[in-house]
Structure formats: structure tokens, C-alpha cells
Amino acid sequence: MKNITTYLLPLLLTVLTGCQNLLDKEPQNKISLEETFQDFEAAKVAMTGAYGSLFETAYLNGNRLLYPDIAGGNVKYARISNVALSDVYFFAADPDAGDMNNTYTQLYAILNNLNNIISNVPAISNGTEKTKNRLVAEATALRAMIHFDLLLLYAQPYQYTADASHPGIVLNLKPILLAESIRARSTVAACYDAIVNDLNEAITLFDNSTPVFTAGNAKNYMNPASVKALLARVYLQKGSWQLAHNYADEVIKSGSFKLYSNAEYVNAWTQKNTSEAIFEVSVPNATSGTSLGSYFDITTVNASPSTLQMAATNDLLDLYTTTDVRNRDSFYAKQTIDGTSFSFCKKYPTGGTLATGIKVLRISEMFLIRAEAAAELGNLTQANLDLNTIAQRADPKAASENSADKQTVINRILLERRKELNYEGFLLFDLSRRKQDLTRTDCSAPTCSFKYPSPYYILPLPAATVLVNPMISQNPGY
């Protein structure tokens, strides 16, 4: 993939013969845009490319899901060389050459592509109003998701200041011309407003639309259910408990998604578009390279000494009982490397052409969101019920949680989130939004723990971005 300066050279994704190729297209180039969006079918190709770009190693097929678990304490390295993201494990991310810098560049490139779709599709001469609405709805929903992920990675959580007035990210809500490329970071509060506005706009557009993609599974495309699930996640991160509860509740009660049974749980991770999946990023055609599980699962096709590296910490493994289907014997595989035994998670245990899609939103997360929001709202009966649903699905012998103490229930829910959602990109963000200290005991880094607040709960902005934009400053601590 071509390295570019994020704001100076936006990219327009397109798909040729099933492969995603990045073409250098500046949005102010009217002729280029007219060629790209000459008709509705061409617009669909651009949207297909946007979906394909989500599977990049710099995004959901790697960095975005791995970083919060590596930094948060679920992961330790099984070797000392040929490892990915070691700088974030050591809290030594380098603004000049950090392992996550390409994630920043990738996400802003996708945003520019989506903005071109959102801006140009309504003016296309063919295609019906409802099919055009659908493309714009899906692009708008993805734009919200990517802004949200940028905010999680590069800005302190909403509660960091009383009014969320601290620096967020540079919002990218329209095709950016060169003359407009130097822009300031919006506040975190303004960023959340923009994300929520996009998600609500997407819902409105979905209500007056018809699907345009028939290939693959409906769960591989943004849809009303995935937007509402994403709203539940956004409102949870923000601390808007009633709204988080309401959206999670709506998705659960839709009946469209079903929790895996205890017997189904382990094998479900070898399958695509399962009953729990709300939104799943599909694997692009003919993919044979590194898949997410290659980093941490010994049964993955492409797992090798150069890729297999991210073992589970004892911090994580010790949380499970012997009767929990997710325990170190059932859901983790032992492997000896250089004389030391390590345990590797069995999520995403297939690779190469057998790779499964990335499960971005699952119904189990919605139960845990509803539980936490209900607890914060004082409805401990509902909170305990949802907590027990997830915990006892995994461990039928687990005792029911019936505490009447709010903090006890919240602590138990956060523990269950760690047990259920590990290797899915949540732990560090859960710690920071709940203003909790980081404590890593099975850790070989010079810095294994620190108190909240800390600059190390977020990443540095790439130095190149700061240098070309005098209106933004580097995150403190870097």
C-alpha cells in the first residue's frame, strides 16, 4: 500500500477483478470524480472498495483489534523478534515511525473515499432514489465507525474533562481540497456529536432505501441493526447510559441475532456470518496472506514463527474457571517456543483462503452493554440478568450474580467483558472510559502499570501529520 501524507493526497478506492487497488485521486479533480462516479454501477464498485479496505492489516484485520489487548494486558509476546506492535506493548510508540502510524493514514484515506461516495452518489443520473439512499446510508455509517475508532485511538475518553472539551480528532466530513487540508482538531464533544449525527442520518436514509448488494451475506454490509448496535457502543463509551441501554435493547429484542450455545462457542469462531454476528467484515476474494488469527492461534493456516507471537497472559487465563468453555484448556492451545510454554487463543483459527470475516459487532456485546447501562441506571435486576446470560452461557456452573450493590455488579460486568471480548479490541478502552488504572502482572515491559489519567491511554499522532498542519499539536507525553 502506498504511504502518503493523510491530508495532502487523499485516495479513492476502487475494485478491479475482485482486488482492492488504491488510486491517487484528489477530490478537487472534477474530471477524475466524474469518471469514477459516471453511473450507479461505478459507485457500487467504489463502495465495494471501501468495504474491502476495512480488512487491511492496518485496520480491522490487525492493528485496531490487537492494540487495545496488547496494551491493556491480555497479550504477551511469545518471542522477542519478528513481532508486531511491540512499541505499544512497551508504551514507546514513536510519532516518527510508530507501528500504528499506518492505521492513522489508512483511516483518513478511507474517510476521503467515503466522503466522495456520500457527496457524489446523489447526483448520479441512473439508479433509483432508494438505491442511492442505500449507498449513502452505508457510507455514512462507515464514516461514523471510522471517526469513532480514530477517536478511541488518538483522543482521551469522553469523561477525561467534565465537558469533553479536550482535543479530539480532525473531523473529515466532506471531500477535502488542498486549500482546506490544514484544519484543527475538534473537541471530543464535537466529535461525538458528529458521529451520532452520522449514525442517525444513516438510519433515516436506510428507512427510505433498498439493498443494492446481493453478493455475500447481508451481515457484511452496514444495515439498520449494525448502526443501532454501533450507537449502543458509542453511547456506552460516552456514558449516555439510557441511550446505550435503549439501542442495545432494541438490537437484542429484534430477534435477528442469537447467542452461541455453550456447545457451539469454540467452533463458531471457524465460521462466517454466524448467529451472533451483527456486522462482519468479509474476507476479500482470493485472500491468502496473514489473517487476524495468524498472530495468536497455532491452528491458523498461516501461523508460523514469523507471525505467531501474541500469547495470552496469565492475567487473562486465570480469570476462567475449569468449567468455562473459554478456559485455557478449551479455548486456548498450548505451544512451546524456545523452551517456554505459551497459550494461544482459538479465536479466528483459520487463515489464508479459509480465513473467516472479522466480527466487528456481536450480540454478546449488546447484552454486556445493556447490563452495564442498566446497572448505571439503577436497574440491577436487568443488569444481573444480562450478566448471568453471558457468564452462564460460557460456564453453566457459574453462580448467579444477584448483588444489590451497584459497584459490585459493574465490576463483575467489566470482568465479563474482558473474558468474553478479549482479542476483539476493547480492554484498554474499557479501562480508560471507566477511569481505571492499568495493571499488567504477566508483563515483561519496563512499564507494566500506571495510574489513570495517563497520556499512554492513547497513541501519538504521526509526526508527519503534525509537521504539515500547524493547527494541531502532538498528544501530551509524545
JOPEZI-V322907 format. One record per backbone hydrogen bond with DSSP energy under -0.5 kcal/mol. NH is the residue of the N-H (numbers start at 1). CO is the residue of the C=O. If there is no record, write none. Layout:
# JOPEZI-V322907
nh:NH co:CO
nh:NH co:CO
This chain:
# JOPEZI-V322907
nh:6 co:4
nh:8 co:5
nh:9 co:5
nh:12 co:23
nh:13 co:11
nh:14 co:21
nh:16 co:19
nh:19 co:16
nh:21 co:14
nh:21 co:19
nh:23 co:12
nh:23 co:21
nh:25 co:10
nh:25 co:23
nh:29 co:26
nh:30 co:28
nh:33 co:29
nh:34 co:30
nh:35 co:31
nh:36 co:32
nh:37 co:33
nh:38 co:35
nh:43 co:39
nh:44 co:40
nh:45 co:41
nh:46 co:42
nh:47 co:43
nh:48 co:44
nh:49 co:45
nh:50 co:46
nh:51 co:47
nh:52 co:48
nh:53 co:49
nh:54 co:50
nh:54 co:51
nh:55 co:52
nh:56 co:53
nh:59 co:56
nh:60 co:54
nh:61 co:56
nh:62 co:59
nh:63 co:57
nh:64 co:59
nh:65 co:59
nh:65 co:62
nh:66 co:62
nh:67 co:63
nh:68 co:64
nh:69 co:66
nh:70 co:66
nh:71 co:67
nh:72 co:68
nh:73 co:69
nh:74 co:69
nh:75 co:69
nh:76 co:311
nh:78 co:309
nh:88 co:85
nh:89 co:85
nh:90 co:86
nh:91 co:88
nh:92 co:87
nh:95 co:93
nh:98 co:94
nh:101 co:98
nh:103 co:100
nh:104 co:100
nh:105 co:101
nh:106 co:102
nh:107 co:103
nh:108 co:104
nh:109 co:105
nh:110 co:106
nh:111 co:107
nh:112 co:108
nh:113 co:109
nh:114 co:110
nh:115 co:111
nh:116 co:112
nh:117 co:113
nh:118 co:114
nh:119 co:115
nh:120 co:116
nh:121 co:117
nh:123 co:120
nh:124 co:121
nh:132 co:128
nh:133 co:129
nh:134 co:130
nh:135 co:131
nh:136 co:132
nh:137 co:133
nh:138 co:134
nh:139 co:135
nh:140 co:136
nh:141 co:137
nh:142 co:138
nh:143 co:139
nh:144 co:140
nh:145 co:141
nh:146 co:142
nh:147 co:143
nh:148 co:144
nh:149 co:145
nh:150 co:146
nh:151 co:147
nh:152 co:148
nh:153 co:149
nh:154 co:150
nh:155 co:151
nh:160 co:157
nh:161 co:158
nh:164 co:161
nh:168 co:186
nh:171 co:169
nh:173 co:171
nh:177 co:175
nh:180 co:177
nh:181 co:178
nh:183 co:181
nh:186 co:169
nh:188 co:166
nh:189 co:164
nh:191 co:187
nh:192 co:188
nh:193 co:189
nh:194 co:190
nh:195 co:191
nh:196 co:192
nh:197 co:193
nh:198 co:194
nh:199 co:195
nh:200 co:196
nh:201 co:197
nh:202 co:198
nh:203 co:199
nh:204 co:200
nh:205 co:201
nh:206 co:202
nh:207 co:203
nh:208 co:204
nh:208 co:205
nh:209 co:206
nh:210 co:130
nh:220 co:217
nh:221 co:218
nh:227 co:223
nh:228 co:224
nh:229 co:225
nh:230 co:226
nh:231 co:227
nh:232 co:228
nh:233 co:229
nh:234 co:230
nh:235 co:231
nh:236 co:232
nh:237 co:233
nh:238 co:234
nh:239 co:235
nh:240 co:235
nh:241 co:239
nh:244 co:240
nh:245 co:241
nh:246 co:242
nh:247 co:243
nh:248 co:244
nh:249 co:245
nh:250 co:246
nh:251 co:247
nh:252 co:248
nh:253 co:249
nh:254 co:250
nh:254 co:251
nh:255 co:252
nh:258 co:275
nh:265 co:261
nh:268 co:264
nh:269 co:265
nh:269 co:266
nh:270 co:267
nh:271 co:268
nh:277 co:274
nh:278 co:361
nh:279 co:361
nh:280 co:219
nh:281 co:358
nh:282 co:280
nh:287 co:284
nh:294 co:291
nh:295 co:292
nh:296 co:293
nh:297 co:293
nh:300 co:297
nh:303 co:300
nh:307 co:304
nh:308 co:304
nh:309 co:295
nh:309 co:307
nh:310 co:295
nh:311 co:76
nh:311 co:309
nh:312 co:343
nh:313 co:74
nh:317 co:313
nh:318 co:314
nh:319 co:316
nh:320 co:317
nh:324 co:321
nh:325 co:394
nh:327 co:324
nh:331 co:327
nh:333 co:344
nh:335 co:342
nh:337 co:335
nh:337 co:340
nh:340 co:337
nh:342 co:335
nh:344 co:333
nh:346 co:331
nh:349 co:346
nh:352 co:289
nh:354 co:351
nh:355 co:352
nh:358 co:281
nh:359 co:357
nh:360 co:279
nh:360 co:358
nh:361 co:279
nh:363 co:276
nh:365 co:362
nh:366 co:362
nh:367 co:363
nh:368 co:364
nh:369 co:365
nh:370 co:366
nh:371 co:367
nh:372 co:368
nh:373 co:369
nh:374 co:370
nh:375 co:371
nh:376 co:372
nh:377 co:373
nh:378 co:375
nh:379 co:374
nh:380 co:378
nh:383 co:379
nh:384 co:380
nh:385 co:381
nh:386 co:382
nh:387 co:383
nh:388 co:384
nh:389 co:385
nh:390 co:386
nh:391 co:387
nh:392 co:388
nh:393 co:389
nh:394 co:390
nh:395 co:391
nh:398 co:395
nh:402 co:400
nh:406 co:404
nh:409 co:405
nh:410 co:406
nh:411 co:407
nh:412 co:408
nh:413 co:409
nh:414 co:410
nh:415 co:411
nh:416 co:412
nh:417 co:413
nh:418 co:414
nh:419 co:415
nh:420 co:416
nh:421 co:417
nh:422 co:418
nh:424 co:421
nh:425 co:65
nh:428 co:68
nh:430 co:426
nh:431 co:427
nh:432 co:428
nh:433 co:429
nh:434 co:430
nh:435 co:432
nh:436 co:431
nh:438 co:450
nh:439 co:437
nh:440 co:448
nh:441 co:439
nh:443 co:441
nh:448 co:446
nh:450 co:438
nh:457 co:454
nh:458 co:455
nh:459 co:153
nh:463 co:95
nh:465 co:462
nh:466 co:462
nh:467 co:463
nh:468 co:464
nh:469 co:465
nh:469 co:466
nh:472 co:469
nh:478 co:475
